[in-house]
């Protein structure tokens, strides 16, 4: 066993930890972990430190302490609890979130939330000094990806919030035994979180000192003066930023993608797809389509294992937006959320008089009173600025274990991941992209589909509908090193892959001249199953200037098979005509965007986007504003 008695932190940790907790720490024989716990115990000065292992007893201790401290409150159903974040601590805080990088990298980061590393560390260390005084700190070990796997990234979190530790227990695989078995030099991610000073409601007081700083050199995240899980649960999007940086140096990929299994019952076949969608563009709705199976809904690691493109779900649970989850649109999730005995945390919803959770778009009659993040709630309540307070926040969430879902793929915990055969990039526009289009090859898929991905806003978001916002790879908020290098790494990843996945672009939001959607919500299942048939070379396609689209008869057969409904040819032609002017505008916007935000982007990529504009201008002379399906020819 390693000798820790000469370690300068040993006296401090023996004083702050119970003999049992101290023994759990030293039994791992990991000097780097010991130093991490010691360094931030010294800096943050908690009254005591509790070391967790993988036992059910420790998991229950965390849950019960969260209830005792009032961070969570029990709801009517067994296992269900509710948590309220502070009124101004309800979502990600981009202004307080920074990637700490070397000074010479800051100009290359463009719009990527960069801050000079030494300046950022000095600032956050000052905030952390003594921040846990009067509290107990929890040290919890977890694993990103399956444990003891080629994909595994072990993680150590130190926090003074039992709610955060409970959330991590639901969302990630327990990692104490992984630490016991791993080599002493193996890298692990580290996270330090403190909610800071709390008010009488248990919410953060010093929001002006809210910081979420990711140290990209040392792979450590500092999160202060916040409780919202998207900011406080370091293993989620903060770890994703660390993993994106690490993958960029090691030659694998971390992507903001679901992993799902498309079920072809006729052929008795399962085909795995991954998909990246900006917020409100159909990501969860696709991953949770009835009849398919889910592996993960948010973050995927990709590795080349023996020449195969393989993926795992980083997480073991779901931290999902609950707004508009109802029995009609999301039957599987809705049923899971209503099941007693499932350990579920509801956050920022309404706790009704019956002690049941209620949220916006739930599809049931909601009560006229209750308690939510604003305190006691009633219809017509307004905040200090006179704004109406809804019964639940629009970013209200649920946290649960993935294994509760009836449609979980049995391979979700496979240590070697699953073989990926298709990648989907989904944007949102009303007048440009067709419902589904296959790229001609991997590189053009990355440059022409993924890099030009956009999301069309609604008036509910910024007061103006139809504004197209660049969302490259659906990952812009989380890319943690220069964009040009990130794009290049995506392109190069498949160089030694035997069967490269096909790339598809989807758009579920085309509208007619009156503003009505052209297809119903579940039509996405047809587009997905067409892609599945293409992966196996079982249907043909029409060529377009940017790839391949379905033939009418194949879609007609799928609509009949899946929905027992007709698919009019007139609708097909409207959906799948190539709209030249919007695409010229789209590529022109891409050139402007990357010029201003990606100083390191290679000239070659700009040449591709600019040549696409010239090509489409010439095609307009030949075809007019639209190219009908089946008409286009390369000659």
Beta strands, then each sheet from edge to edge (+ up, - down):
strand 1: 48-51
strand 2: 73-74
strand 3: 80-83
strand 4: 97-101
strand 5: 114-116
strand 6: 136-144
strand 7: 153-159
strand 8: 173-174
strand 9: 189-194
strand 10: 211-215
strand 11: 220-224
strand 12: 253-255
strand 13: 258-264
strand 14: 269-277
strand 15: 293-296
strand 16: 300-305
strand 17: 308-313
strand 18: 317-321
strand 19: 344-347
strand 20: 350-352
strand 21: 357-358
strand 22: 369-372
strand 23: 375-378
strand 24: 397-401
strand 25: 418-419
strand 26: 422-427
strand 27: 436-439
strand 28: 454-456
strand 29: 468-470
strand 30: 502-507
strand 31: 542-544
strand 32: 547-549
strand 33: 578-579
strand 34: 626-627
sheet 1: 1+ 6+ 7- 9- 11- 10+ 4+ 5+
sheet 2: 1+ 6+ 8-
sheet 3: 2+ 3- 19- 24+ 18-
sheet 4: 12+ 16- 17+ 25-
sheet 5: 15+ 13- 14+ 26+ 30+ 27- 32+ 31-
sheet 6: 21+ 20- 22+ 23-
sheet 7: 28+ 29-
sheet 8: 33+ 34-
end
